[in-house]
Structure formats: structure tokens, C-alpha cells
């Protein structure tokens, strides 16, 4: 029996720091950096592809640190059919011509 497969990309990112940090500090840095971005959501839990299926946005989270606080891992997911090259082209054209970033992109954004 075939099961429905959700499209999308899931990327695990390794981060290295010169000085120890906490998972909350890393999450807050990302939350602050992307606070004004319509298409990016920062979460506490590790996102899954099913969380963003049929949306134009990317979701990142699941920040976990090593024991020494100098290495971290996070996860980023996106629907590559909606947040793919075509949607990014529309988003970039909107920004270039002074339109709202999500003009012409209908539905959920993240």
C-alpha cells in the first residue's frame, strides 16, 4: 500500500562557536535575525517537512547543543515546490520593484 509522501527539503545544520552558548541564546539570535521576515519561522521544536507542506515559507528550529556549548545542531525545512526557484523569483521581483514581499504568492507563508 502506498502512503502519501510530503514534498520538501529537510536540512540539518552543524554550527560551531568560539565561546560556549546556550540553545536559547542561539534560538534567540535566529528569532531576532528573522523577526521581520514574512517567509521564515523560528520554532523551539525541530520542524518536519509535513509542518510546511503547501506553504511558501521555511521553518527552522530544534536547536540542540553539545555538552561543551560550542557545537550546535539545528534543522531547517521547506516545501521545495512552493519555496523553490519560482516563488523566490516572484519574491525577489516584488522586493526589486517595491511591492509587498508576498504579493502574488497566495496561501500560507510559513
Phi and psi restraints in degrees (range 20) as a CNS / XPLOR table:
assign (resid 1 and name C) (resid 2 and name N)
       (resid 2 and name CA) (resid 2 and name C) 1.0 -83.5 20.0 2
assign (resid 2 and name N) (resid 2 and name CA)
       (resid 2 and name C) (resid 3 and name N) 1.0 140.5 20.0 2
assign (resid 2 and name C) (resid 3 and name N)
       (resid 3 and name CA) (resid 3 and name C) 1.0 -109.3 20.0 2
assign (resid 3 and name N) (resid 3 and name CA)
       (resid 3 and name C) (resid 4 and name N) 1.0 152.0 20.0 2
assign (resid 3 and name C) (resid 4 and name N)
       (resid 4 and name CA) (resid 4 and name C) 1.0 -67.9 20.0 2
assign (resid 4 and name N) (resid 4 and name CA)
       (resid 4 and name C) (resid 5 and name N) 1.0 131.4 20.0 2
assign (resid 4 and name C) (resid 5 and name N)
       (resid 5 and name CA) (resid 5 and name C) 1.0 -108.2 20.0 2
assign (resid 5 and name N) (resid 5 and name CA)
       (resid 5 and name C) (resid 6 and name N) 1.0 124.7 20.0 2
assign (resid 5 and name C) (resid 6 and name N)
       (resid 6 and name CA) (resid 6 and name C) 1.0 -81.7 20.0 2
assign (resid 6 and name N) (resid 6 and name CA)
       (resid 6 and name C) (resid 7 and name N) 1.0 132.2 20.0 2
assign (resid 6 and name C) (resid 7 and name N)
       (resid 7 and name CA) (resid 7 and name C) 1.0 -77.4 20.0 2
assign (resid 7 and name N) (resid 7 and name CA)
       (resid 7 and name C) (resid 8 and name N) 1.0 154.9 20.0 2
assign (resid 7 and name C) (resid 8 and name N)
       (resid 8 and name CA) (resid 8 and name C) 1.0 145.0 20.0 2
assign (resid 8 and name N) (resid 8 and name CA)
       (resid 8 and name C) (resid 9 and name N) 1.0 174.5 20.0 2
assign (resid 8 and name C) (resid 9 and name N)
       (resid 9 and name CA) (resid 9 and name C) 1.0 -118.9 20.0 2
assign (resid 9 and name N) (resid 9 and name CA)
       (resid 9 and name C) (resid 10 and name N) 1.0 141.9 20.0 2
assign (resid 9 and name C) (resid 10 and name N)
       (resid 10 and name CA) (resid 10 and name C) 1.0 -128.2 20.0 2
assign (resid 10 and name N) (resid 10 and name CA)
       (resid 10 and name C) (resid 11 and name N) 1.0 121.7 20.0 2
assign (resid 10 and name C) (resid 11 and name N)
       (resid 11 and name CA) (resid 11 and name C) 1.0 -120.5 20.0 2
assign (resid 11 and name N) (resid 11 and name CA)
       (resid 11 and name C) (resid 12 and name N) 1.0 129.8 20.0 2
assign (resid 11 and name C) (resid 12 and name N)
       (resid 12 and name CA) (resid 12 and name C) 1.0 -100.7 20.0 2
assign (resid 12 and name N) (resid 12 and name CA)
       (resid 12 and name C) (resid 13 and name N) 1.0 127.7 20.0 2
assign (resid 12 and name C) (resid 13 and name N)
       (resid 13 and name CA) (resid 13 and name C) 1.0 -115.3 20.0 2
assign (resid 13 and name N) (resid 13 and name CA)
       (resid 13 and name C) (resid 14 and name N) 1.0 131.9 20.0 2
assign (resid 13 and name C) (resid 14 and name N)
       (resid 14 and name CA) (resid 14 and name C) 1.0 -100.0 20.0 2
assign (resid 14 and name N) (resid 14 and name CA)
       (resid 14 and name C) (resid 15 and name N) 1.0 132.0 20.0 2
assign (resid 14 and name C) (resid 15 and name N)
       (resid 15 and name CA) (resid 15 and name C) 1.0 -119.8 20.0 2
assign (resid 15 and name N) (resid 15 and name CA)
       (resid 15 and name C) (resid 16 and name N) 1.0 142.2 20.0 2
assign (resid 15 and name C) (resid 16 and name N)
       (resid 16 and name CA) (resid 16 and name C) 1.0 -123.0 20.0 2
assign (resid 16 and name N) (resid 16 and name CA)
       (resid 16 and name C) (resid 17 and name N) 1.0 139.8 20.0 2
assign (resid 16 and name C) (resid 17 and name N)
       (resid 17 and name CA) (resid 17 and name C) 1.0 -124.8 20.0 2
assign (resid 17 and name N) (resid 17 and name CA)
       (resid 17 and name C) (resid 18 and name N) 1.0 146.2 20.0 2
assign (resid 17 and name C) (resid 18 and name N)
       (resid 18 and name CA) (resid 18 and name C) 1.0 -72.0 20.0 2
assign (resid 18 and name N) (resid 18 and name CA)
       (resid 18 and name C) (resid 19 and name N) 1.0 -36.9 20.0 2
assign (resid 18 and name C) (resid 19 and name N)
       (resid 19 and name CA) (resid 19 and name C) 1.0 -120.0 20.0 2
assign (resid 19 and name N) (resid 19 and name CA)
       (resid 19 and name C) (resid 20 and name N) 1.0 152.4 20.0 2
assign (resid 19 and name C) (resid 20 and name N)
       (resid 20 and name CA) (resid 20 and name C) 1.0 -61.7 20.0 2
assign (resid 20 and name N) (resid 20 and name CA)
       (resid 20 and name C) (resid 21 and name N) 1.0 143.7 20.0 2
assign (resid 20 and name C) (resid 21 and name N)
       (resid 21 and name CA) (resid 21 and name C) 1.0 -134.8 20.0 2
assign (resid 21 and name N) (resid 21 and name CA)
       (resid 21 and name C) (resid 22 and name N) 1.0 169.9 20.0 2
assign (resid 21 and name C) (resid 22 and name N)
       (resid 22 and name CA) (resid 22 and name C) 1.0 -104.9 20.0 2
assign (resid 22 and name N) (resid 22 and name CA)
       (resid 22 and name C) (resid 23 and name N) 1.0 160.5 20.0 2
assign (resid 22 and name C) (resid 23 and name N)
       (resid 23 and name CA) (resid 23 and name C) 1.0 -60.2 20.0 2
assign (resid 23 and name N) (resid 23 and name CA)
       (resid 23 and name C) (resid 24 and name N) 1.0 -38.4 20.0 2
assign (resid 23 and name C) (resid 24 and name N)
       (resid 24 and name CA) (resid 24 and name C) 1.0 -64.9 20.0 2
assign (resid 24 and name N) (resid 24 and name CA)
       (resid 24 and name C) (resid 25 and name N) 1.0 -38.4 20.0 2
assign (resid 24 and name C) (resid 25 and name N)
       (resid 25 and name CA) (resid 25 and name C) 1.0 -62.8 20.0 2
assign (resid 25 and name N) (resid 25 and name CA)
       (resid 25 and name C) (resid 26 and name N) 1.0 -43.2 20.0 2
assign (resid 25 and name C) (resid 26 and name N)
       (resid 26 and name CA) (resid 26 and name C) 1.0 -65.1 20.0 2
assign (resid 26 and name N) (resid 26 and name CA)
       (resid 26 and name C) (resid 27 and name N) 1.0 -45.6 20.0 2
assign (resid 26 and name C) (resid 27 and name N)
       (resid 27 and name CA) (resid 27 and name C) 1.0 -60.3 20.0 2
assign (resid 27 and name N) (resid 27 and name CA)
       (resid 27 and name C) (resid 28 and name N) 1.0 -42.0 20.0 2
assign (resid 27 and name C) (resid 28 and name N)
       (resid 28 and name CA) (resid 28 and name C) 1.0 -65.3 20.0 2
assign (resid 28 and name N) (resid 28 and name CA)
       (resid 28 and name C) (resid 29 and name N) 1.0 -38.1 20.0 2
assign (resid 28 and name C) (resid 29 and name N)
       (resid 29 and name CA) (resid 29 and name C) 1.0 -60.5 20.0 2
assign (resid 29 and name N) (resid 29 and name CA)
       (resid 29 and name C) (resid 30 and name N) 1.0 -44.8 20.0 2
assign (resid 29 and name C) (resid 30 and name N)
       (resid 30 and name CA) (resid 30 and name C) 1.0 -67.4 20.0 2
assign (resid 30 and name N) (resid 30 and name CA)
       (resid 30 and name C) (resid 31 and name N) 1.0 -42.0 20.0 2
assign (resid 30 and name C) (resid 31 and name N)
       (resid 31 and name CA) (resid 31 and name C) 1.0 -60.6 20.0 2
assign (resid 31 and name N) (resid 31 and name CA)
       (resid 31 and name C) (resid 32 and name N) 1.0 -42.1 20.0 2
assign (resid 31 and name C) (resid 32 and name N)
       (resid 32 and name CA) (resid 32 and name C) 1.0 -68.4 20.0 2
assign (resid 32 and name N) (resid 32 and name CA)
       (resid 32 and name C) (resid 33 and name N) 1.0 -41.4 20.0 2
assign (resid 32 and name C) (resid 33 and name N)
       (resid 33 and name CA) (resid 33 and name C) 1.0 -64.1 20.0 2
assign (resid 33 and name N) (resid 33 and name CA)
       (resid 33 and name C) (resid 34 and name N) 1.0 -34.0 20.0 2
assign (resid 33 and name C) (resid 34 and name N)
       (resid 34 and name CA) (resid 34 and name C) 1.0 -109.3 20.0 2
assign (resid 34 and name N) (resid 34 and name CA)
       (resid 34 and name C) (resid 35 and name N) 1.0 14.1 20.0 2
assign (resid 34 and name C) (resid 35 and name N)
       (resid 35 and name CA) (resid 35 and name C) 1.0 -56.9 20.0 2
assign (resid 35 and name N) (resid 35 and name CA)
       (resid 35 and name C) (resid 36 and name N) 1.0 -36.2 20.0 2
assign (resid 35 and name C) (resid 36 and name N)
       (resid 36 and name CA) (resid 36 and name C) 1.0 -98.5 20.0 2
assign (resid 36 and name N) (resid 36 and name CA)
       (resid 36 and name C) (resid 37 and name N) 1.0 9.4 20.0 2
assign (resid 36 and name C) (resid 37 and name N)
       (resid 37 and name CA) (resid 37 and name C) 1.0 -91.5 20.0 2
assign (resid 37 and name N) (resid 37 and name CA)
       (resid 37 and name C) (resid 38 and name N) 1.0 121.1 20.0 2
assign (resid 37 and name C) (resid 38 and name N)
       (resid 38 and name CA) (resid 38 and name C) 1.0 -68.3 20.0 2
assign (resid 38 and name N) (resid 38 and name CA)
       (resid 38 and name C) (resid 39 and name N) 1.0 -23.3 20.0 2
assign (resid 38 and name C) (resid 39 and name N)
       (resid 39 and name CA) (resid 39 and name C) 1.0 -109.1 20.0 2
assign (resid 39 and name N) (resid 39 and name CA)
       (resid 39 and name C) (resid 40 and name N) 1.0 9.4 20.0 2
assign (resid 39 and name C) (resid 40 and name N)
       (resid 40 and name CA) (resid 40 and name C) 1.0 -128.9 20.0 2
assign (resid 40 and name N) (resid 40 and name CA)
       (resid 40 and name C) (resid 41 and name N) 1.0 130.6 20.0 2
assign (resid 40 and name C) (resid 41 and name N)
       (resid 41 and name CA) (resid 41 and name C) 1.0 -121.4 20.0 2
assign (resid 41 and name N) (resid 41 and name CA)
       (resid 41 and name C) (resid 42 and name N) 1.0 133.3 20.0 2
assign (resid 41 and name C) (resid 42 and name N)
       (resid 42 and name CA) (resid 42 and name C) 1.0 -106.7 20.0 2
assign (resid 42 and name N) (resid 42 and name CA)
       (resid 42 and name C) (resid 43 and name N) 1.0 127.9 20.0 2
assign (resid 42 and name C) (resid 43 and name N)
       (resid 43 and name CA) (resid 43 and name C) 1.0 -124.0 20.0 2
assign (resid 43 and name N) (resid 43 and name CA)
       (resid 43 and name C) (resid 44 and name N) 1.0 165.4 20.0 2
assign (resid 43 and name C) (resid 44 and name N)
       (resid 44 and name CA) (resid 44 and name C) 1.0 -77.4 20.0 2
assign (resid 44 and name N) (resid 44 and name CA)
       (resid 44 and name C) (resid 45 and name N) 1.0 -45.0 20.0 2
assign (resid 44 and name C) (resid 45 and name N)
       (resid 45 and name CA) (resid 45 and name C) 1.0 -79.6 20.0 2
assign (resid 45 and name N) (resid 45 and name CA)
       (resid 45 and name C) (resid 46 and name N) 1.0 155.4 20.0 2
assign (resid 45 and name C) (resid 46 and name N)
       (resid 46 and name CA) (resid 46 and name C) 1.0 -68.3 20.0 2
assign (resid 46 and name N) (resid 46 and name CA)
       (resid 46 and name C) (resid 47 and name N) 1.0 121.7 20.0 2
assign (resid 46 and name C) (resid 47 and name N)
       (resid 47 and name CA) (resid 47 and name C) 1.0 -73.5 20.0 2
assign (resid 47 and name N) (resid 47 and name CA)
       (resid 47 and name C) (resid 48 and name N) 1.0 157.3 20.0 2
assign (resid 47 and name C) (resid 48 and name N)
       (resid 48 and name CA) (resid 48 and name C) 1.0 -121.5 20.0 2
assign (resid 48 and name N) (resid 48 and name CA)
       (resid 48 and name C) (resid 49 and name N) 1.0 156.9 20.0 2
assign (resid 48 and name C) (resid 49 and name N)
       (resid 49 and name CA) (resid 49 and name C) 1.0 -55.9 20.0 2
assign (resid 49 and name N) (resid 49 and name CA)
       (resid 49 and name C) (resid 50 and name N) 1.0 -38.5 20.0 2
assign (resid 49 and name C) (resid 50 and name N)
       (resid 50 and name CA) (resid 50 and name C) 1.0 -61.5 20.0 2
assign (resid 50 and name N) (resid 50 and name CA)
       (resid 50 and name C) (resid 51 and name N) 1.0 -23.1 20.0 2
assign (resid 50 and name C) (resid 51 and name N)
       (resid 51 and name CA) (resid 51 and name C) 1.0 -68.1 20.0 2
assign (resid 51 and name N) (resid 51 and name CA)
       (resid 51 and name C) (resid 52 and name N) 1.0 -24.7 20.0 2
assign (resid 51 and name C) (resid 52 and name N)
       (resid 52 and name CA) (resid 52 and name C) 1.0 -120.3 20.0 2
assign (resid 52 and name N) (resid 52 and name CA)
       (resid 52 and name C) (resid 53 and name N) 1.0 4.4 20.0 2
assign (resid 52 and name C) (resid 53 and name N)
       (resid 53 and name CA) (resid 53 and name C) 1.0 -56.0 20.0 2
assign (resid 53 and name N) (resid 53 and name CA)
       (resid 53 and name C) (resid 54 and name N) 1.0 135.1 20.0 2
assign (resid 53 and name C) (resid 54 and name N)
       (resid 54 and name CA) (resid 54 and name C) 1.0 68.0 20.0 2
assign (resid 54 and name N) (resid 54 and name CA)
       (resid 54 and name C) (resid 55 and name N) 1.0 29.6 20.0 2
assign (resid 54 and name C) (resid 55 and name N)
       (resid 55 and name CA) (resid 55 and name C) 1.0 -125.6 20.0 2
assign (resid 55 and name N) (resid 55 and name CA)
       (resid 55 and name C) (resid 56 and name N) 1.0 163.9 20.0 2
assign (resid 55 and name C) (resid 56 and name N)
       (resid 56 and name CA) (resid 56 and name C) 1.0 -93.5 20.0 2
assign (resid 56 and name N) (resid 56 and name CA)
       (resid 56 and name C) (resid 57 and name N) 1.0 -1.7 20.0 2
assign (resid 56 and name C) (resid 57 and name N)
       (resid 57 and name CA) (resid 57 and name C) 1.0 -105.0 20.0 2
assign (resid 57 and name N) (resid 57 and name CA)
       (resid 57 and name C) (resid 58 and name N) 1.0 176.7 20.0 2
assign (resid 57 and name C) (resid 58 and name N)
       (resid 58 and name CA) (resid 58 and name C) 1.0 -116.0 20.0 2
assign (resid 58 and name N) (resid 58 and name CA)
       (resid 58 and name C) (resid 59 and name N) 1.0 147.0 20.0 2
assign (resid 58 and name C) (resid 59 and name N)
       (resid 59 and name CA) (resid 59 and name C) 1.0 -127.3 20.0 2
assign (resid 59 and name N) (resid 59 and name CA)
       (resid 59 and name C) (resid 60 and name N) 1.0 133.4 20.0 2
assign (resid 59 and name C) (resid 60 and name N)
       (resid 60 and name CA) (resid 60 and name C) 1.0 -132.0 20.0 2
assign (resid 60 and name N) (resid 60 and name CA)
       (resid 60 and name C) (resid 61 and name N) 1.0 150.8 20.0 2
assign (resid 60 and name C) (resid 61 and name N)
       (resid 61 and name CA) (resid 61 and name C) 1.0 172.3 20.0 2
assign (resid 61 and name N) (resid 61 and name CA)
       (resid 61 and name C) (resid 62 and name N) 1.0 -158.4 20.0 2
assign (resid 61 and name C) (resid 62 and name N)
       (resid 62 and name CA) (resid 62 and name C) 1.0 68.6 20.0 2
assign (resid 62 and name N) (resid 62 and name CA)
       (resid 62 and name C) (resid 63 and name N) 1.0 40.0 20.0 2
assign (resid 62 and name C) (resid 63 and name N)
       (resid 63 and name CA) (resid 63 and name C) 1.0 -70.7 20.0 2
assign (resid 63 and name N) (resid 63 and name CA)
       (resid 63 and name C) (resid 64 and name N) 1.0 120.3 20.0 2
assign (resid 63 and name C) (resid 64 and name N)
       (resid 64 and name CA) (resid 64 and name C) 1.0 -130.2 20.0 2
assign (resid 64 and name N) (resid 64 and name CA)
       (resid 64 and name C) (resid 65 and name N) 1.0 135.9 20.0 2
assign (resid 64 and name C) (resid 65 and name N)
       (resid 65 and name CA) (resid 65 and name C) 1.0 -110.2 20.0 2
assign (resid 65 and name N) (resid 65 and name CA)
       (resid 65 and name C) (resid 66 and name N) 1.0 151.6 20.0 2
assign (resid 65 and name C) (resid 66 and name N)
       (resid 66 and name CA) (resid 66 and name C) 1.0 -72.3 20.0 2
assign (resid 66 and name N) (resid 66 and name CA)
       (resid 66 and name C) (resid 67 and name N) 1.0 169.0 20.0 2
assign (resid 66 and name C) (resid 67 and name N)
       (resid 67 and name CA) (resid 67 and name C) 1.0 -57.9 20.0 2
assign (resid 67 and name N) (resid 67 and name CA)
       (resid 67 and name C) (resid 68 and name N) 1.0 -32.9 20.0 2
assign (resid 67 and name C) (resid 68 and name N)
       (resid 68 and name CA) (resid 68 and name C) 1.0 -84.9 20.0 2
assign (resid 68 and name N) (resid 68 and name CA)
       (resid 68 and name C) (resid 69 and name N) 1.0 -5.7 20.0 2
assign (resid 68 and name C) (resid 69 and name N)
       (resid 69 and name CA) (resid 69 and name C) 1.0 72.7 20.0 2
assign (resid 69 and name N) (resid 69 and name CA)
       (resid 69 and name C) (resid 70 and name N) 1.0 12.4 20.0 2
assign (resid 69 and name C) (resid 70 and name N)
       (resid 70 and name CA) (resid 70 and name C) 1.0 -111.8 20.0 2
assign (resid 70 and name N) (resid 70 and name CA)
       (resid 70 and name C) (resid 71 and name N) 1.0 -4.1 20.0 2
assign (resid 70 and name C) (resid 71 and name N)
       (resid 71 and name CA) (resid 71 and name C) 1.0 -131.3 20.0 2
assign (resid 71 and name N) (resid 71 and name CA)
       (resid 71 and name C) (resid 72 and name N) 1.0 137.8 20.0 2
assign (resid 71 and name C) (resid 72 and name N)
       (resid 72 and name CA) (resid 72 and name C) 1.0 -137.4 20.0 2
assign (resid 72 and name N) (resid 72 and name CA)
       (resid 72 and name C) (resid 73 and name N) 1.0 160.6 20.0 2
assign (resid 72 and name C) (resid 73 and name N)
       (resid 73 and name CA) (resid 73 and name C) 1.0 -130.8 20.0 2
assign (resid 73 and name N) (resid 73 and name CA)
       (resid 73 and name C) (resid 74 and name N) 1.0 142.0 20.0 2
assign (resid 73 and name C) (resid 74 and name N)
       (resid 74 and name CA) (resid 74 and name C) 1.0 -141.5 20.0 2
assign (resid 74 and name N) (resid 74 and name CA)
       (resid 74 and name C) (resid 75 and name N) 1.0 164.4 20.0 2
assign (resid 74 and name C) (resid 75 and name N)
       (resid 75 and name CA) (resid 75 and name C) 1.0 -124.2 20.0 2
assign (resid 75 and name N) (resid 75 and name CA)
       (resid 75 and name C) (resid 76 and name N) 1.0 139.9 20.0 2
assign (resid 75 and name C) (resid 76 and name N)
       (resid 76 and name CA) (resid 76 and name C) 1.0 -128.1 20.0 2
assign (resid 76 and name N) (resid 76 and name CA)
       (resid 76 and name C) (resid 77 and name N) 1.0 133.7 20.0 2
assign (resid 76 and name C) (resid 77 and name N)
       (resid 77 and name CA) (resid 77 and name C) 1.0 -127.3 20.0 2
assign (resid 77 and name N) (resid 77 and name CA)
       (resid 77 and name C) (resid 78 and name N) 1.0 150.1 20.0 2
assign (resid 77 and name C) (resid 78 and name N)
       (resid 78 and name CA) (resid 78 and name C) 1.0 -156.0 20.0 2
assign (resid 78 and name N) (resid 78 and name CA)
       (resid 78 and name C) (resid 79 and name N) 1.0 155.6 20.0 2
assign (resid 78 and name C) (resid 79 and name N)
       (resid 79 and name CA) (resid 79 and name C) 1.0 -86.1 20.0 2
assign (resid 79 and name N) (resid 79 and name CA)
       (resid 79 and name C) (resid 80 and name N) 1.0 104.1 20.0 2
assign (resid 79 and name C) (resid 80 and name N)
       (resid 80 and name CA) (resid 80 and name C) 1.0 -68.7 20.0 2
assign (resid 80 and name N) (resid 80 and name CA)
       (resid 80 and name C) (resid 81 and name N) 1.0 -13.0 20.0 2
assign (resid 80 and name C) (resid 81 and name N)
       (resid 81 and name CA) (resid 81 and name C) 1.0 -84.5 20.0 2
assign (resid 81 and name N) (resid 81 and name CA)
       (resid 81 and name C) (resid 82 and name N) 1.0 -27.5 20.0 2
assign (resid 81 and name C) (resid 82 and name N)
       (resid 82 and name CA) (resid 82 and name C) 1.0 -102.7 20.0 2
assign (resid 82 and name N) (resid 82 and name CA)
       (resid 82 and name C) (resid 83 and name N) 1.0 -36.6 20.0 2
assign (resid 82 and name C) (resid 83 and name N)
       (resid 83 and name CA) (resid 83 and name C) 1.0 -97.7 20.0 2
assign (resid 83 and name N) (resid 83 and name CA)
       (resid 83 and name C) (resid 84 and name N) 1.0 27.1 20.0 2
assign (resid 83 and name C) (resid 84 and name N)
       (resid 84 and name CA) (resid 84 and name C) 1.0 -85.3 20.0 2
assign (resid 84 and name N) (resid 84 and name CA)
       (resid 84 and name C) (resid 85 and name N) 1.0 -161.9 20.0 2
assign (resid 84 and name C) (resid 85 and name N)
       (resid 85 and name CA) (resid 85 and name C) 1.0 -61.1 20.0 2
assign (resid 85 and name N) (resid 85 and name CA)
       (resid 85 and name C) (resid 86 and name N) 1.0 -39.0 20.0 2
assign (resid 85 and name C) (resid 86 and name N)
       (resid 86 and name CA) (resid 86 and name C) 1.0 -64.9 20.0 2
assign (resid 86 and name N) (resid 86 and name CA)
       (resid 86 and name C) (resid 87 and name N) 1.0 -47.5 20.0 2
assign (resid 86 and name C) (resid 87 and name N)
       (resid 87 and name CA) (resid 87 and name C) 1.0 -65.3 20.0 2
assign (resid 87 and name N) (resid 87 and name CA)
       (resid 87 and name C) (resid 88 and name N) 1.0 -38.3 20.0 2
assign (resid 87 and name C) (resid 88 and name N)
       (resid 88 and name CA) (resid 88 and name C) 1.0 -65.7 20.0 2
assign (resid 88 and name N) (resid 88 and name CA)
       (resid 88 and name C) (resid 89 and name N) 1.0 -35.4 20.0 2
assign (resid 88 and name C) (resid 89 and name N)
       (resid 89 and name CA) (resid 89 and name C) 1.0 -63.8 20.0 2
assign (resid 89 and name N) (resid 89 and name CA)
       (resid 89 and name C) (resid 90 and name N) 1.0 -43.8 20.0 2
assign (resid 89 and name C) (resid 90 and name N)
       (resid 90 and name CA) (resid 90 and name C) 1.0 -63.1 20.0 2
assign (resid 90 and name N) (resid 90 and name CA)
       (resid 90 and name C) (resid 91 and name N) 1.0 -44.9 20.0 2
assign (resid 90 and name C) (resid 91 and name N)
       (resid 91 and name CA) (resid 91 and name C) 1.0 -58.4 20.0 2
assign (resid 91 and name N) (resid 91 and name CA)
       (resid 91 and name C) (resid 92 and name N) 1.0 -46.6 20.0 2
assign (resid 91 and name C) (resid 92 and name N)
       (resid 92 and name CA) (resid 92 and name C) 1.0 -66.6 20.0 2
assign (resid 92 and name N) (resid 92 and name CA)
       (resid 92 and name C) (resid 93 and name N) 1.0 -39.7 20.0 2
assign (resid 92 and name C) (resid 93 and name N)
       (resid 93 and name CA) (resid 93 and name C) 1.0 -63.5 20.0 2
assign (resid 93 and name N) (resid 93 and name CA)
       (resid 93 and name C) (resid 94 and name N) 1.0 -42.4 20.0 2
assign (resid 93 and name C) (resid 94 and name N)
       (resid 94 and name CA) (resid 94 and name C) 1.0 -56.8 20.0 2
assign (resid 94 and name N) (resid 94 and name CA)
       (resid 94 and name C) (resid 95 and name N) 1.0 -47.6 20.0 2
assign (resid 94 and name C) (resid 95 and name N)
       (resid 95 and name CA) (resid 95 and name C) 1.0 -65.5 20.0 2
assign (resid 95 and name N) (resid 95 and name CA)
       (resid 95 and name C) (resid 96 and name N) 1.0 -38.7 20.0 2
assign (resid 95 and name C) (resid 96 and name N)
       (resid 96 and name CA) (resid 96 and name C) 1.0 -65.3 20.0 2
assign (resid 96 and name N) (resid 96 and name CA)
       (resid 96 and name C) (resid 97 and name N) 1.0 -35.3 20.0 2
assign (resid 96 and name C) (resid 97 and name N)
       (resid 97 and name CA) (resid 97 and name C) 1.0 -100.6 20.0 2
assign (resid 97 and name N) (resid 97 and name CA)
       (resid 97 and name C) (resid 98 and name N) 1.0 9.2 20.0 2
assign (resid 97 and name C) (resid 98 and name N)
       (resid 98 and name CA) (resid 98 and name C) 1.0 80.3 20.0 2
assign (resid 98 and name N) (resid 98 and name CA)
       (resid 98 and name C) (resid 99 and name N) 1.0 16.2 20.0 2
assign (resid 98 and name C) (resid 99 and name N)
       (resid 99 and name CA) (resid 99 and name C) 1.0 -86.6 20.0 2
assign (resid 99 and name N) (resid 99 and name CA)
       (resid 99 and name C) (resid 100 and name N) 1.0 167.8 20.0 2
assign (resid 99 and name C) (resid 100 and name N)
       (resid 100 and name CA) (resid 100 and name C) 1.0 -60.4 20.0 2
assign (resid 100 and name N) (resid 100 and name CA)
       (resid 100 and name C) (resid 101 and name N) 1.0 140.1 20.0 2
assign (resid 100 and name C) (resid 101 and name N)
       (resid 101 and name CA) (resid 101 and name C) 1.0 -55.5 20.0 2
assign (resid 101 and name N) (resid 101 and name CA)
       (resid 101 and name C) (resid 102 and name N) 1.0 -34.0 20.0 2
assign (resid 101 and name C) (resid 102 and name N)
       (resid 102 and name CA) (resid 102 and name C) 1.0 -99.9 20.0 2
assign (resid 102 and name N) (resid 102 and name CA)
       (resid 102 and name C) (resid 103 and name N) 1.0 12.5 20.0 2
assign (resid 102 and name C) (resid 103 and name N)
       (resid 103 and name CA) (resid 103 and name C) 1.0 -58.4 20.0 2
assign (resid 103 and name N) (resid 103 and name CA)
       (resid 103 and name C) (resid 104 and name N) 1.0 128.5 20.0 2
assign (resid 103 and name C) (resid 104 and name N)
       (resid 104 and name CA) (resid 104 and name C) 1.0 83.5 20.0 2
assign (resid 104 and name N) (resid 104 and name CA)
       (resid 104 and name C) (resid 105 and name N) 1.0 -6.8 20.0 2
assign (resid 104 and name C) (resid 105 and name N)
       (resid 105 and name CA) (resid 105 and name C) 1.0 -105.4 20.0 2
assign (resid 105 and name N) (resid 105 and name CA)
       (resid 105 and name C) (resid 106 and name N) 1.0 103.8 20.0 2
assign (resid 105 and name C) (resid 106 and name N)
       (resid 106 and name CA) (resid 106 and name C) 1.0 -95.5 20.0 2
assign (resid 106 and name N) (resid 106 and name CA)
       (resid 106 and name C) (resid 107 and name N) 1.0 155.1 20.0 2
assign (resid 106 and name C) (resid 107 and name N)
       (resid 107 and name CA) (resid 107 and name C) 1.0 97.7 20.0 2
assign (resid 107 and name N) (resid 107 and name CA)
       (resid 107 and name C) (resid 108 and name N) 1.0 -168.0 20.0 2
assign (resid 107 and name C) (resid 108 and name N)
       (resid 108 and name CA) (resid 108 and name C) 1.0 -65.0 20.0 2
assign (resid 108 and name N) (resid 108 and name CA)
       (resid 108 and name C) (resid 109 and name N) 1.0 147.9 20.0 2
assign (resid 108 and name C) (resid 109 and name N)
       (resid 109 and name CA) (resid 109 and name C) 1.0 -108.0 20.0 2
assign (resid 109 and name N) (resid 109 and name CA)
       (resid 109 and name C) (resid 110 and name N) 1.0 -21.6 20.0 2
